[in-house]
């Protein structure tokens, strides 16, 4: 059974940092297979950070560029999201997503990140 488990969420103040981690089990997703999405209350789920399918280059949503960093640990089959200079608008449930083709088909349960002003 494939599982993606997020950890590291919490409540912080604006300007603080958090580090989220996504642990995959049940299969290996490879270097480009895991990304982070988020969903704020009343909004659609949106892409936050990941890797391009063809080259593995990192890609970020414009709203987080320069503040968030995604990094993978292939040996541990984990992907981390370092979030710095957090803003209240970063408040959301953050999801880890996995893929073995261009489309993401595996999802974690999410971890709540709340940033107070």
TIMI-2910 file (N, C-alpha, C, CB; in pm, 1 decimal, decimal comma, always signed):
<rs>
+----------+----------+----------+----------+----------+----------+----------+----------+----------+----------+----------+----------+------+
!      n_x !      n_y !      n_z !     ca_x !     ca_y !     ca_z !      c_x !      c_y !      c_z !     cb_x !     cb_y !     cb_z ! resn !
+----------+----------+----------+----------+----------+----------+----------+----------+----------+----------+----------+----------+------+
!    +84,0 !   -119,1 !     +0,0 !     +0,0 !     +0,0 !     +0,0 !    +87,6 !   +124,3 !     +0,0 !    -95,1 !     +0,5 !   +121,6 !  Unk !
!    +58,0 !   +215,7 !    -89,0 !   +135,2 !   +339,8 !    -98,1 !    +84,3 !   +437,9 !     +5,7 !   +126,4 !   +401,4 !   -240,3 !  Unk !
!   +176,2 !   +495,1 !    +80,7 !   +139,6 !   +596,4 !   +180,0 !   +233,4 !   +714,8 !   +169,4 !   +142,9 !   +538,0 !   +322,9 !  Unk !
!   +174,9 !   +831,8 !   +182,1 !   +250,8 !   +956,2 !   +193,4 !   +209,3 !  +1020,5 !   +324,9 !   +225,4 !  +1053,0 !    +70,2 !  Unk !
!   +305,1 !  +1047,5 !   +410,1 !   +274,7 !  +1100,7 !   +542,2 !   +349,8 !  +1230,9 !   +562,3 !   +310,7 !   +999,2 !   +652,7 !  Unk !
!   +271,9 !  +1337,2 !   +584,9 !   +331,7 !  +1468,1 !   +608,7 !   +352,9 !  +1489,8 !   +757,3 !   +243,8 !  +1579,6 !   +550,6 !  Unk !
!   +453,5 !  +1568,8 !   +789,7 !   +477,8 !  +1608,4 !   +928,3 !   +543,5 !  +1745,4 !   +929,7 !   +566,4 !  +1503,9 !  +1002,1 !  Unk !
!   +540,6 !  +1808,7 !  +1046,5 !   +610,7 !  +1936,1 !  +1063,1 !   +523,1 !  +2059,0 !  +1065,1 !   +708,2 !  +1951,2 !   +956,2 !  Unk !
!   +392,9 !  +2042,0 !  +1045,8 !   +305,7 !  +2158,4 !  +1049,4 !   +292,3 !  +2214,2 !  +1190,7 !   +168,8 !  +2122,9 !   +994,4 !  Unk !
!   +229,3 !  +2329,7 !  +1199,3 !   +209,8 !  +2390,8 !  +1330,3 !   +161,8 !  +2533,0 !  +1317,2 !   +337,9 !  +2386,8 !  +1410,8 !  Unk !
!   +161,1 !  +2602,2 !  +1430,5 !   +120,3 !  +2742,5 !  +1435,1 !   +241,3 !  +2828,3 !  +1468,2 !     +6,8 !  +2764,6 !  +1539,2 !  Unk !
!   +266,7 !  +2926,1 !  +1382,9 !   +381,1 !  +3015,2 !  +1401,7 !   +336,8 !  +3158,3 !  +1377,1 !   +498,5 !  +2976,9 !  +1307,1 !  Unk !
!   +427,5 !  +3250,4 !  +1405,0 !   +399,5 !  +3390,4 !  +1378,2 !   +460,5 !  +3431,2 !  +1244,9 !   +453,0 !  +3479,2 !  +1491,6 !  Unk !
!   +408,3 !  +3538,2 !  +1190,6 !   +461,3 !  +3589,2 !  +1064,2 !   +611,5 !  +3614,5 !  +1077,5 !   +387,6 !  +3719,4 !  +1022,0 !  Unk !
!   +685,4 !  +3572,0 !   +975,1 !   +829,3 !  +3586,1 !   +975,5 !   +904,1 !  +3463,9 !  +1024,4 !   +866,4 !  +3701,1 !  +1058,1 !  Unk !
!   +832,5 !  +3373,1 !  +1087,5 !   +895,3 !  +3250,1 !  +1137,8 !   +917,1 !  +3149,5 !  +1025,1 !   +808,8 !  +3187,0 !  +1248,4 !  Unk !
!   +978,7 !  +3038,5 !  +1062,6 !  +1007,5 !  +2931,5 !   +967,2 !   +946,8 !  +2800,6 !  +1014,6 !  +1159,0 !  +2915,6 !   +947,1 !  Unk !
!   +919,0 !  +2713,3 !   +919,3 !   +876,5 !  +2576,8 !   +946,5 !   +937,7 !  +2486,2 !   +841,2 !   +721,1 !  +2564,5 !   +947,9 !  Unk !
!   +956,4 !  +2361,0 !   +878,7 !  +1007,8 !  +2262,2 !   +784,2 !   +910,7 !  +2144,9 !   +780,7 !  +1152,0 !  +2214,9 !   +823,4 !  Unk !
!   +852,1 !  +2122,9 !   +664,8 !   +762,8 !  +2010,6 !   +646,0 !   +839,4 !  +1893,6 !   +585,5 !   +643,7 !  +2049,9 !   +557,0 !  Unk !
!   +795,5 !  +1774,2 !   +619,6 !   +858,0 !  +1655,5 !   +566,1 !   +751,3 !  +1561,2 !   +512,6 !   +943,5 !  +1586,2 !   +672,7 !  Unk !
!   +781,5 !  +1496,7 !   +402,8 !   +691,4 !  +1398,7 !   +342,6 !   +765,3 !  +1266,0 !   +333,3 !   +641,6 !  +1445,7 !   +201,5 !  Unk !
!   +713,1 !  +1166,5 !   +401,6 !   +773,1 !  +1033,7 !   +399,3 !   +686,8 !   +941,8 !   +315,2 !   +790,1 !   +977,4 !   +542,4 !  Unk !
!   +748,5 !   +878,4 !   +217,6 !   +677,1 !   +787,6 !   +128,2 !   +709,4 !   +642,9 !   +163,0 !   +712,9 !   +816,6 !    -18,8 !  Unk !
!   +608,6 !   +559,1 !   +154,2 !   +629,0 !   +416,4 !   +175,0 !   +540,4 !   +340,0 !    +78,1 !   +598,6 !   +375,8 !   +321,8 !  Unk !
!   +577,6 !   +218,6 !    +52,7 !   +499,1 !   +136,1 !    -37,4 !   +550,1 !   +135,6 !   -180,2 !   +358,6 !   +181,5 !    -36,2 !  Unk !
!   +625,5 !   +239,5 !   -216,7 !   +689,7 !   +244,8 !   -347,1 !   +790,8 !   +357,5 !   -345,9 !   +585,7 !   +264,2 !   -460,9 !  Unk !
!   +879,2 !   +351,6 !   -442,7 !   +978,3 !   +458,4 !   -459,8 !   +929,9 !   +550,0 !   -569,8 !  +1120,2 !   +401,1 !   -493,1 !  Unk !
!   +928,7 !   +679,4 !   -540,5 !   +877,4 !   +774,3 !   -638,4 !   +984,8 !   +833,7 !   -727,2 !   +805,4 !   +883,9 !   -568,8 !  Unk !
!  +1108,2 !   +807,7 !   -697,2 !  +1212,5 !   +861,6 !   -783,4 !  +1241,3 !  +1006,9 !   -754,2 !  +1174,0 !   +845,8 !   -927,3 !  Unk !
!  +1333,4 !  +1059,5 !   -827,4 !  +1384,2 !  +1193,0 !   -797,7 !  +1282,3 !  +1302,9 !   -823,9 !  +1507,5 !  +1219,3 !   -878,4 !  Unk !
!  +1188,7 !  +1282,6 !   -916,1 !  +1100,2 !  +1391,9 !   -955,7 !   +956,9 !  +1369,8 !   -910,8 !  +1103,8 !  +1409,9 !  -1105,2 !  Unk !
!   +934,9 !  +1270,3 !   -826,7 !   +798,9 !  +1222,1 !   -807,9 !   +715,9 !  +1284,9 !   -698,6 !   +804,1 !  +1083,2 !   -783,1 !  Unk !
!   +773,3 !  +1365,0 !   -611,6 !   +696,8 !  +1417,9 !   -499,4 !   +696,3 !  +1569,8 !   -502,1 !   +753,7 !  +1367,5 !   -366,7 !  Unk !
!   +582,2 !  +1626,2 !   -474,1 !   +566,1 !  +1771,4 !   -471,1 !   +478,7 !  +1810,3 !   -352,8 !   +504,8 !  +1823,2 !   -603,7 !  Unk !
!   +471,5 !  +1940,3 !   -331,3 !   +388,0 !  +1996,3 !   -224,8 !   +278,7 !  +2083,3 !   -284,9 !   +473,3 !  +2078,1 !   -125,1 !  Unk !
!   +159,4 !  +2066,3 !   -232,0 !    +45,3 !  +2148,6 !   -265,9 !    -11,0 !  +2204,6 !   -135,6 !    -62,8 !  +2067,3 !   -345,4 !  Unk !
!   -101,3 !  +2300,2 !   -146,8 !   -168,0 !  +2351,5 !    -27,3 !   -309,1 !  +2394,9 !    -61,2 !    -89,2 !  +2468,6 !    +33,6 !  Unk !
!   -393,2 !  +2396,5 !    +41,8 !   -530,2 !  +2440,5 !    +24,5 !   -570,2 !  +2525,9 !   +143,6 !   -625,5 !  +2320,1 !     +8,2 !  Unk !
!   -598,8 !  +2651,0 !   +114,5 !   -644,7 !  +2743,6 !   +217,3 !   -797,1 !  +2735,4 !   +226,7 !   -598,5 !  +2889,5 !   +186,1 !  Unk !
!   -853,4 !  +2775,3 !   +341,0 !   -998,5 !  +2769,3 !   +357,4 !  -1071,2 !  +2845,4 !   +247,4 !  -1038,2 !  +2824,8 !   +493,1 !  Unk !
!  -1166,8 !  +2779,6 !   +184,2 !  -1246,8 !  +2843,5 !    +80,2 !  -1177,6 !  +2857,7 !    -54,3 !  -1288,3 !  +2976,6 !   +126,3 !  Unk !
!  -1057,9 !  +2799,4 !    -67,3 !   -983,7 !  +2813,1 !   -193,2 !   -954,0 !  +2676,3 !   -253,1 !   -852,3 !  +2890,8 !   -170,8 !  Unk !
!   -918,4 !  +2678,7 !   -381,2 !   -879,2 !  +2556,9 !   -450,1 !   -740,4 !  +2513,0 !   -404,2 !   -881,9 !  +2577,6 !   -602,6 !  Unk !
!   -715,1 !  +2383,5 !   -416,5 !   -580,7 !  +2334,0 !   -387,2 !   -485,8 !  +2388,4 !   -492,4 !   -576,7 !  +2177,8 !   -383,5 !  Unk !
!   -368,6 !  +2432,9 !   -449,9 !   -273,3 !  +2490,8 !   -542,7 !   -135,0 !  +2429,0 !   -526,4 !   -266,1 !  +2641,1 !   -523,2 !  Unk !
!    -62,8 !  +2428,8 !   -635,6 !    +74,7 !  +2379,0 !   -635,9 !   +163,3 !  +2477,1 !   -560,0 !   +126,8 !  +2358,7 !   -781,5 !  Unk !
!   +255,6 !  +2422,4 !   -480,7 !   +349,5 !  +2505,7 !   -405,3 !   +492,3 !  +2487,4 !   -455,9 !   +342,3 !  +2472,5 !   -255,7 !  Unk !
!   +538,2 !  +2363,9 !   -459,5 !   +676,3 !  +2338,4 !   -499,0 !   +690,3 !  +2193,5 !   -543,0 !   +774,0 !  +2370,1 !   -383,1 !  Unk !
!   +780,6 !  +2172,3 !   -638,5 !   +804,2 !  +2036,8 !   -687,3 !   +920,1 !  +2035,3 !   -784,2 !   +678,8 !  +1980,3 !   -753,9 !  Unk !
!   +920,8 !  +1931,4 !   -867,4 !  +1028,5 !  +1912,8 !   -963,3 !   +967,7 !  +1890,3 !  -1101,2 !  +1120,2 !  +1793,7 !   -922,5 !  Unk !
!  +1033,7 !  +1939,8 !  -1202,3 !   +983,4 !  +1915,2 !  -1337,6 !   +999,1 !  +1767,4 !  -1370,8 !  +1058,3 !  +2003,2 !  -1442,2 !  Unk !
!   +903,8 !  +1716,5 !  -1449,5 !   +901,2 !  +1573,7 !  -1478,3 !  +1019,6 !  +1530,9 !  -1564,3 !   +771,3 !  +1536,9 !  -1547,4 !  Unk !
!  +1063,9 !  +1617,8 !  -1653,0 !  +1166,3 !  +1577,8 !  -1749,5 !  +1308,7 !  +1598,6 !  -1698,8 !  +1147,5 !  +1654,2 !  -1877,4 !  Unk !
!  +1332,0 !  +1706,5 !  -1626,1 !  +1470,4 !  +1737,1 !  -1587,4 !  +1493,8 !  +1732,7 !  -1436,5 !  +1508,5 !  +1873,3 !  -1639,3 !  Unk !
!  +1387,9 !  +1734,4 !  -1359,8 !  +1404,2 !  +1734,7 !  -1215,6 !  +1440,2 !  +1869,9 !  -1156,8 !  +1507,4 !  +1637,2 !  -1178,3 !  Unk !
!  +1431,4 !  +1973,4 !  -1237,2 !  +1457,3 !  +2106,8 !  -1184,5 !  +1347,7 !  +2145,1 !  -1086,2 !  +1466,6 !  +2210,5 !  -1298,8 !  Unk !
!  +1385,5 !  +2223,2 !   -986,0 !  +1284,6 !  +2266,0 !   -889,9 !  +1197,2 !  +2375,1 !   -949,9 !  +1350,5 !  +2315,5 !   -760,5 !  Unk !
!  +1071,7 !  +2372,7 !   -914,6 !   +977,9 !  +2475,1 !   -958,0 !   +893,6 !  +2517,3 !   -838,0 !   +888,0 !  +2423,5 !  -1074,7 !  Unk !
!   +857,4 !  +2643,7 !   -836,9 !   +785,4 !  +2700,5 !   -723,6 !   +671,2 !  +2788,6 !   -772,5 !   +880,6 !  +2781,0 !   -633,6 !  Unk !
!   +568,8 !  +2795,1 !   -691,5 !   +465,0 !  +2893,8 !   -716,3 !   +525,4 !  +3032,7 !   -695,9 !   +341,5 !  +2871,2 !   -622,6 !  Unk !
!   +477,5 !  +3127,9 !   -771,4 !   +531,0 !  +3263,5 !   -760,2 !   +519,7 !  +3316,8 !   -618,1 !   +458,7 !  +3356,7 !   -856,2 !  Unk !
!   +414,4 !  +3277,9 !   -550,1 !   +387,9 !  +3331,6 !   -416,2 !   +488,4 !  +3285,7 !   -311,5 !   +249,9 !  +3292,3 !   -372,3 !  Unk !
!   +564,9 !  +3181,0 !   -341,2 !   +658,7 !  +3129,2 !   -241,7 !   +803,9 !  +3136,8 !   -287,7 !   +624,0 !  +2986,4 !   -208,4 !  Unk !
!   +827,7 !  +3178,7 !   -410,1 !   +965,2 !  +3187,8 !   -460,7 !  +1050,5 !  +3275,6 !   -370,8 !   +966,5 !  +3242,6 !   -604,0 !  Unk !
!  +1169,9 !  +3225,9 !   -342,2 !  +1261,9 !  +3300,9 !   -257,6 !  +1241,4 !  +3278,2 !   -109,2 !  +1249,2 !  +3445,3 !   -286,6 !  Unk !
!  +1129,8 !  +3214,8 !    -72,3 !  +1102,4 !  +3189,9 !    +69,4 !  +1098,8 !  +3040,5 !   +102,0 !   +970,1 !  +3254,1 !   +108,9 !  Unk !
!  +1051,2 !  +2959,7 !     +8,7 !  +1038,9 !  +2815,7 !    +30,3 !  +1145,0 !  +2742,8 !    -51,0 !   +897,2 !  +2765,8 !     -7,6 !  Unk !
!  +1192,2 !  +2631,2 !     +4,4 !  +1288,6 !  +2547,5 !    -65,1 !  +1247,8 !  +2401,7 !    -51,8 !  +1430,9 !  +2569,7 !    -10,1 !  Unk !
!  +1238,4 !  +2334,1 !   -165,4 !  +1206,7 !  +2191,3 !   -165,5 !  +1335,7 !  +2113,0 !   -187,0 !  +1101,2 !  +2156,6 !   -275,7 !  Unk !
!  +1348,5 !  +2004,9 !   -112,6 !  +1468,6 !  +1922,8 !   -125,3 !  +1430,9 !  +1777,2 !   -104,8 !  +1577,8 !  +1966,4 !    -23,7 !  Unk !
!  +1495,7 !  +1689,2 !   -176,2 !  +1464,6 !  +1547,2 !   -166,4 !  +1581,0 !  +1470,7 !   -105,5 !  +1430,0 !  +1490,2 !   -304,0 !  Unk !
!  +1544,9 !  +1364,8 !    -37,0 !  +1643,6 !  +1272,5 !    +17,3 !  +1607,6 !  +1136,6 !    -40,0 !  +1645,2 !  +1272,0 !   +176,7 !  Unk !
!  +1669,7 !  +1101,0 !   -151,4 !  +1631,9 !   +978,3 !   -220,7 !  +1658,5 !   +854,8 !   -136,7 !  +1706,0 !   +967,8 !   -351,8 !  Unk !
!  +1763,8 !   +859,3 !    -55,8 !  +1797,9 !   +743,5 !    +25,6 !  +1687,1 !   +713,2 !   +126,4 !  +1930,9 !   +766,6 !    +98,2 !  Unk !
!  +1621,4 !   +819,3 !   +174,8 !  +1515,3 !   +802,8 !   +274,0 !  +1376,4 !   +807,6 !   +211,8 !  +1527,0 !   +909,6 !   +380,2 !  Unk !
!  +1370,6 !   +832,3 !    +80,5 !  +1242,4 !   +844,6 !    +11,3 !  +1155,4 !   +951,2 !    +77,1 !  +1168,9 !   +709,8 !     +9,9 !  Unk !
!  +1218,7 !  +1063,2 !   +109,7 !  +1146,7 !  +1175,4 !   +169,8 !  +1173,6 !  +1302,0 !    +90,5 !  +1187,4 !  +1194,5 !   +317,6 !  Unk !
!  +1081,5 !  +1394,9 !   +103,4 !  +1097,5 !  +1526,9 !    +44,1 !  +1059,8 !  +1630,2 !   +149,6 !  +1010,0 !  +1542,8 !    -85,2 !  Unk !
!  +1144,9 !  +1727,0 !   +167,6 !  +1122,7 !  +1829,8 !   +268,4 !  +1089,5 !  +1963,7 !   +203,7 !  +1245,6 !  +1843,7 !   +358,1 !  Unk !
!  +1014,9 !  +2043,5 !   +275,9 !   +982,4 !  +2178,7 !   +230,7 !  +1020,7 !  +2275,0 !   +342,5 !   +829,7 !  +2192,4 !   +193,0 !  Unk !
!  +1127,5 !  +2348,3 !   +320,5 !  +1170,3 !  +2449,9 !   +415,6 !  +1097,0 !  +2578,9 !   +383,7 !  +1324,6 !  +2470,4 !   +411,3 !  Unk !
!  +1024,2 !  +2629,0 !   +482,0 !   +944,0 !  +2749,3 !   +460,8 !   +995,0 !  +2859,6 !   +552,1 !   +793,3 !  +2721,5 !   +486,6 !  Unk !
!  +1047,3 !  +2963,5 !   +492,8 !  +1099,7 !  +3077,6 !   +567,4 !  +1014,3 !  +3201,7 !   +543,7 !  +1245,5 !  +3105,2 !   +527,9 !  Unk !
!  +1030,0 !  +3298,4 !   +629,9 !   +957,8 !  +3426,5 !   +616,5 !   +809,4 !  +3403,2 !   +592,9 !  +1016,6 !  +3510,2 !   +501,3 !  Unk !
!   +751,6 !  +3320,7 !   +675,9 !   +610,9 !  +3284,6 !   +656,2 !   +519,3 !  +3404,8 !   +673,0 !   +570,3 !  +3174,9 !   +753,7 !  Unk !
!   +413,2 !  +3403,2 !   +595,0 !   +314,9 !  +3510,3 !   +596,1 !   +177,2 !  +3453,4 !   +633,1 !   +310,1 !  +3581,7 !   +458,2 !  Unk !
!    +88,3 !  +3537,2 !   +682,5 !    -46,4 !  +3486,2 !   +714,0 !   -113,9 !  +3420,4 !   +593,8 !   -134,3 !  +3599,6 !   +765,3 !  Unk !
!    -85,5 !  +3468,9 !   +474,9 !   -146,8 !  +3409,8 !   +355,0 !    -91,0 !  +3272,1 !   +320,0 !   -127,7 !  +3502,1 !   +237,4 !  Unk !
!    +11,0 !  +3228,3 !   +392,1 !    +61,8 !  +3091,3 !   +375,2 !    -19,5 !  +2991,8 !   +456,7 !   +209,5 !  +3083,4 !   +415,8 !  Unk !
!   -110,7 !  +3040,8 !   +537,3 !   -194,6 !  +2952,2 !   +617,6 !   -277,4 !  +2860,8 !   +527,9 !   -286,6 !  +3033,9 !   +709,9 !  Unk !
!   -263,4 !  +2731,2 !   +550,3 !   -331,5 !  +2632,7 !   +466,0 !   -302,1 !  +2493,6 !   +519,5 !   -287,0 !  +2645,1 !   +317,0 !  Unk !
!   -371,8 !  +2397,2 !   +462,7 !   -333,8 !  +2257,3 !   +482,6 !   -237,8 !  +2223,4 !   +369,0 !   -460,6 !  +2159,8 !   +484,5 !  Unk !
!   -123,1 !  +2173,1 !   +405,7 !    -19,6 !  +2139,5 !   +308,0 !    -21,4 !  +1989,4 !   +282,2 !   +120,6 !  +2184,9 !   +357,4 !  Unk !
!    -23,4 !  +1955,8 !   +153,6 !    -31,7 !  +1815,8 !   +111,6 !    +92,9 !  +1776,9 !    +34,0 !   -157,4 !  +1791,6 !    +26,2 !  Unk !
!   +132,5 !  +1656,1 !    +57,3 !   +238,7 !  +1593,4 !    -19,3 !   +170,5 !  +1510,0 !   -128,1 !   +333,4 !  +1505,1 !    +72,6 !  Unk !
!   +223,2 !  +1516,8 !   -250,6 !   +165,0 !  +1442,0 !   -361,7 !   +274,1 !  +1364,4 !   -433,1 !    +92,0 !  +1536,5 !   -460,0 !  Unk !
!   +238,7 !  +1244,3 !   -477,6 !   +335,1 !  +1160,3 !   -546,1 !   +287,0 !  +1119,6 !   -683,9 !   +364,5 !  +1038,0 !   -464,2 !  Unk !
!   +382,1 !  +1095,8 !   -772,8 !   +346,3 !  +1054,7 !   -908,6 !   +452,1 !   +960,6 !   -964,1 !   +330,0 !  +1177,5 !  -1000,8 !  Unk !
!   +408,0 !   +876,8 !  -1056,6 !   +500,1 !   +790,8 !  -1131,2 !   +485,0 !   +817,4 !  -1279,8 !   +474,5 !   +641,3 !  -1099,9 !  Unk !
!   +404,9 !   +915,8 !  -1312,8 !   +381,0 !   +965,9 !  -1447,9 !   +360,7 !  +1115,4 !  -1430,5 !   +255,7 !   +895,0 !  -1519,2 !  Unk !
!   +340,5 !  +1192,0 !  -1537,1 !   +326,6 !  +1337,4 !  -1519,6 !   +214,4 !  +1381,6 !  -1425,5 !   +304,2 !  +1399,9 !  -1651,9 !  Unk !
!   +112,9 !  +1298,8 !  -1403,4 !     +0,8 !  +1338,1 !  -1317,0 !    +19,6 !  +1285,8 !  -1175,0 !   -132,0 !  +1286,4 !  -1374,6 !  Unk !
!    -12,3 !  +1370,7 !  -1077,0 !     -3,1 !  +1329,4 !   -936,8 !   -124,9 !  +1244,6 !   -902,7 !     +6,9 !  +1453,2 !   -841,8 !  Unk !
!    -98,8 !  +1124,5 !   -852,6 !   -208,1 !  +1032,3 !   -822,9 !   -210,6 !   +984,3 !   -679,2 !   -199,9 !   +914,8 !   -913,0 !  Unk !
!   -107,0 !  +1015,7 !   -604,2 !   -102,0 !   +974,3 !   -465,0 !    -97,6 !  +1099,6 !   -377,4 !    +21,4 !   +882,0 !   -438,0 !  Unk !
!   -177,1 !  +1097,4 !   -268,9 !   -187,6 !  +1215,0 !   -182,7 !   -178,7 !  +1175,5 !    -36,3 !   -318,6 !  +1289,7 !   -209,3 !  Unk !
!   -114,4 !  +1261,1 !    +42,0 !   -113,3 !  +1242,6 !   +185,4 !   -237,9 !  +1303,0 !   +247,7 !    +11,9 !  +1304,1 !   +246,1 !  Unk !
!   -247,9 !  +1294,0 !   +379,1 !   -363,8 !  +1344,7 !   +451,1 !   -354,0 !  +1493,2 !   +480,7 !   -381,3 !  +1269,2 !   +579,3 !  Unk !
!   -235,5 !  +1548,0 !   +469,4 !   -218,5 !  +1690,7 !   +490,4 !   -171,8 !  +1725,1 !   +630,5 !   -346,4 !  +1761,4 !   +462,1 !  Unk !
!   -106,9 !  +1839,7 !   +641,1 !    -64,5 !  +1892,4 !   +769,5 !    -97,0 !  +2041,3 !   +773,7 !    +87,2 !  +1867,1 !   +793,5 !  Unk !
!   -151,7 !  +2085,0 !   +884,4 !   -197,5 !  +2223,2 !   +895,9 !    -82,8 !  +2316,8 !   +928,0 !   -305,1 !  +2234,8 !  +1002,3 !  Unk !
!    -75,4 !  +2424,3 !   +853,6 !    +18,6 !  +2533,3 !   +882,0 !    -64,3 !  +2659,1 !   +905,0 !   +123,0 !  +2553,4 !   +764,1 !  Unk !
!    -45,9 !  +2719,7 !  +1021,0 !   -117,5 !  +2841,7 !  +1053,4 !    -16,6 !  +2949,8 !  +1088,1 !   -217,0 !  +2818,9 !  +1169,8 !  Unk !
!    -25,7 !  +3062,6 !  +1019,6 !    +65,2 !  +3173,1 !  +1041,8 !    -15,4 !  +3292,1 !  +1092,7 !   +143,2 !  +3209,0 !   +912,0 !  Unk !
!    +14,7 !  +3335,7 !  +1212,7 !    -57,4 !  +3448,1 !  +1271,0 !    +19,9 !  +3577,5 !  +1248,1 !    -81,3 !  +3425,3 !  +1421,6 !  Unk !
!    -54,2 !  +3686,0 !  +1238,1 !     +8,9 !  +3815,4 !  +1210,7 !    +49,2 !  +3884,8 !  +1339,3 !    -85,1 !  +3905,1 !  +1130,3 !  Unk !
+----------+----------+----------+----------+----------+----------+----------+----------+----------+----------+----------+----------+------+
</rs>
